[in-house]
Amino acid sequence: MSHNASINDVTPASDQTSSDAQASATPAPVLEVSGLAQRVTSGEGRLTILEDLELAVQAGESVAIIGASGSGKSTLLGLLAGLDSPSEGDIRLFGSSLAGLDEDGRAALRAGQVGFVFQNFQLLPTLTALENVLMPLELAPQGDIEAQARDWLARVGLAERLDHLPRHLSGGEQQRVAIARAFVAGPGLVFADEPTGNLDTATGERIAELLFTLNRERGTTLILVTHDLTLARRCDRCLNLEAGKLVEWKDEASAPAVATPQGGDDV
Ligand SMILES: Nc1ncnc2c1ncn2[C@@H]1O[C@H](COP(=O)(O)OP(=O)(O)OP(=O)(O)O)[C@@H](O)[C@H]1O
């Protein structure tokens, strides 16, 4: 409402139609970051991790964030997901500023709209695969949520593992449960933090294939933090975090100093 009011205040009547058409043709970014800074106080004094960082991610895009160890990737992901608060700057998720929300408000904004996939899977160890996938649906149940969770586990190839506890699943299987959990509520945005980092190469490739297929099929926006340049190159855009800012990374000759960790588990 206030947006329309301000357009009406400054736009001549003859230009309004084209302005409105432009506004509807260009949807707001799913994620918009401006002037982001993160500073912490450590034993050695004040440390600036992120400084004047800008980012806009459109719906359906896949964006890789790469960068040297200690460059601030995890810090950035925590801020983008609204898990931590920045020292300065604004983050808008689905058009809502996180700065205006308290912790409960940020959690409510994430619920059903944001999914997470972590390097170490982060399944609840005492819950079965099915119960882990049910969790996001239980926040706002709609329809037969058990059928939806079963369907997603079947989609990731685990129809025969519904009642397995995480410790009775291989690393690749656990990550597939985590992917089903991330996508089951139909989120607009999925954050993946080193999703293949704990997997061997072949398993990691299968997990990456699954993530990108779902990103394409569901039109989900994907923000991926990775050390793996092969994985990063599969994204629509690749951004390198250096000196606290994101820099578009295109030139393969100028590969940034990232290391590919060795994986271990089988599917
Ligand atoms: N709360 C904190 N207090 C002090 N220093 C911190 C804090 N959080 C992060 N740091 C420092 O900020 C830097 C960035 O950390 P971060 O974990 O975000 O990097 P990263 O790029 O994710 O690293 P890696 O790739 O090794 O996981 C590191 O030097 C880290 O030690």
The ligand as a Tripos MOL2 file, in Angstrom:
@<TRIPOS>MOLECULE
LIG
   31    33     1     0     0
SMALL
NO_CHARGES

@<TRIPOS>ATOM
      1 N1         31.5650  -15.2730   17.2670 N.pl3     1 LIG1
      2 C1         32.7940  -15.1540   16.7740 C.ar      1 LIG1
      3 N2         33.7840  -14.6320   17.5310 N.ar      1 LIG1
      4 C2         35.0300  -14.4760   17.0350 C.ar      1 LIG1
      5 N3         35.3890  -14.8190   15.7840 N.ar      1 LIG1
      6 C3         34.4560  -15.3520   14.9960 C.ar      1 LIG1
      7 C4         33.1220  -15.5560   15.4380 C.ar      1 LIG1
      8 N4         32.4130  -16.1060   14.4270 N.ar      1 LIG1
      9 C5         33.2820  -16.2530   13.3960 C.ar      1 LIG1
     10 N5         34.5000  -15.8020   13.7320 N.ar      1 LIG1
     11 C6         35.6810  -15.7500   12.8610 C.3       1 LIG1
     12 O1         35.2420  -15.1580   11.6450 O.3       1 LIG1
     13 C7         35.8770  -15.7840   10.5260 C.3       1 LIG1
     14 C8         34.8340  -16.3260    9.5680 C.3       1 LIG1
     15 O2         34.2480  -17.5070   10.1170 O.3       1 LIG1
     16 P1         33.2690  -18.4410    9.2860 P.3       1 LIG1
     17 O3         33.0280  -19.6690   10.0940 O.co2     1 LIG1
     18 O4         32.0870  -17.6570    8.8940 O.co2     1 LIG1
     19 O5         34.1380  -18.7660    7.9970 O.3       1 LIG1
     20 P2         33.9040  -19.8410    6.8190 P.3       1 LIG1
     21 O6         34.1930  -19.1420    5.5540 O.co2     1 LIG1
     22 O7         32.5660  -20.4560    6.9790 O.co2     1 LIG1
     23 O8         35.0260  -20.9010    7.1410 O.3       1 LIG1
     24 P3         35.1380  -22.4750    6.7460 P.3       1 LIG1
     25 O9         35.0920  -22.5410    5.2540 O.co2     1 LIG1
     26 O10        36.4710  -22.8650    7.3040 O.co2     1 LIG1
     27 O11        33.9920  -23.1760    7.4180 O.co2     1 LIG1
     28 C9         36.8030  -16.8440   11.1030 C.3       1 LIG1
     29 O12        38.1020  -16.2980   11.1800 O.3       1 LIG1
     30 C10        36.2250  -17.1100   12.4810 C.3       1 LIG1
     31 O13        37.2340  -17.5210   13.3730 O.3       1 LIG1
@<TRIPOS>BOND
     1     1     2 1
     2     2     3 ar
     3     2     7 ar
     4     3     4 ar
     5     4     5 ar
     6     5     6 ar
     7     6     7 ar
     8     6    10 ar
     9     7     8 ar
    10     8     9 ar
    11     9    10 ar
    12    10    11 1
    13    11    12 1
    14    11    30 1
    15    12    13 1
    16    13    14 1
    17    13    28 1
    18    14    15 1
    19    15    16 1
    20    16    17 2
    21    16    18 1
    22    16    19 1
    23    19    20 1
    24    20    21 2
    25    20    22 1
    26    20    23 1
    27    23    24 1
    28    24    25 2
    29    24    26 1
    30    24    27 1
    31    28    29 1
    32    28    30 1
    33    30    31 1
@<TRIPOS>SUBSTRUCTURE
     1 LIG1         1 GROUP 0 **** ****
